[in-house]
Amino acid sequence: MPISGRDATEADLPGVLAIYNEAIRTSSAVYTKQEATLDDRRSWLAARQEQSFPVPIAEDPAERLDFERVGTLREVGTKFGRWLDLVFMQRFLGPRSSRLF
């Protein structure tokens, strides 16, 4: 079954902010310890849209997204008193011909 999703809008930012700040408080997925504000997320979204970067919103976040690990940098930062690795993940979005610039 295909993933149902769409491009993010400003109306999505309160939810994006809540998810991001929870990750800051409770996980090592984000290296910063300072929670973001709604204005931070507005600037973040505007910068990505300005550069034509995708900011997808999953309509059903419970579905598996089929990312694969493509690289790891070992011990690049610390949080909660331990060293953390940086993992690069990738997911192809369509046939190769549709990914060309």
Summary of the structure (lengths in Angstrom):
residues: 101
radius of gyration: 15.6
end to end distance: 27.5
largest distance: 44.9
contacts: 185
relative contact order: 0.17
helix: 34%
strand: 27%
